[in-house]
Amino acid sequence: MAEMTFTDDNFEEEVLKSELPVLVDFFAEWCGPCKMLGPIVEELAGEYDGKVKIGKLDVDANPTVAGKYGVQSIPTLIFFKGGEEADKVMGFQSKEALKEKLDSLV
């Protein structure tokens, strides 16, 4: 499954009610580090297909969810399990660092 697009409208259904753990990449189109992180997140979406739901949320287009979770700098990645925030990292992350966090959720 390719990475998903999360929005203010589908966040509750796709993230908070998900039976799988979820990784949400909070980003913006104009953000340089976000563009560097994008391909890594896409690769992880393929590698963790069926185990973790992975997707992006554009903070400019979806300010409600970003505000609710206190996203003030991007990229911010929040890991959810059972509808609750399980972990959060800010700034560019290596694929290995993200895999460690994902492995701890599955």
N, C-alpha and C positions, 0 to 999 in steps of 0.2 A: 504494500500500500504506500502510495506517495504521501509526503507530508501534508497535513491538513491546514486549512485556513480557519483560524478561530476569530470570532467577532463578538461584540457586545451581545448580539442577538443569540448566537449559538453556544456561548461559553458555558452556561449552566448545564445544558444537555450534553455537550461533547466532552467537557472537562470534569465538572463537578459530579456528574452522574455516571461517569465512565466506569466500567468494571475493570478496565486496564489502568495501570499507572499512566500518567500523562506528563509530557514535557512541553511547556509552552515557551517559545522563543519570542519575547517582546522586542520588536524592532521598529525601525522607520526606514523608508526608502532612501533618505539622505544621509544615513549613518554609515560611515566608512567601516568601522569594526563589525557592524551588522552584516555588511556585504561579505566580509572575510569569513564570518561565522556561518553564513547561509549554506555553502556547499557541505560543510561538516554536518549540519543539522539534517540536510537532505540525505546524506549517506547513512546517518544513524536511523532515519525513518525507514530506510530499506532494510537495514540490518536487524532492527528490533520489531519488524512487522509481525503483528500477532501477539507481541509481548508488551509493547508500550505504544501508546498513541502519541505521535509527535507532530507538532504543528507550530505555525507562526501567528502572532497577533500584531497587527500594525497599530502602534500606539496613537498615531495621528488620526486614524480612521475610527479607532475604538477607545476613546479616552475613559469611558466608564470603568471597564475592567482594569485598565492600567492604573487608574486612580485608586480603585478598591484595594489593589495589592501593593500600593506604595511604590510603583515603578517610577523612579525619578531619573535614572540614567539607563542608557541602552548601549549595547544589548544587555538585557536581564533575562535569565532563564529560570523559570520556576517549575519545580517538579511537584506534581500532585499525586496523592495516593488516597483512595477512598474518599475523594471529594475534599481533602484537606491538603494544605500546603505542607509538603514534606521536606523540601530543601529549596534553596535559592542561591544563585550565583550571578555576579555582575561582571561585565566586561568580557573580552574575548577569552575563550576557553579552548584548550586542546581537545582533540577527539578522545584521547585517552582519559582525560579528566572527566569528560562527560560520560564516557562508557562506565567508569567506576561508579558514578552516581546512579546511572540507570541500572546497573547490575545490582546495586543495593536495594532497588525497588521491586525487582521481579523475583 
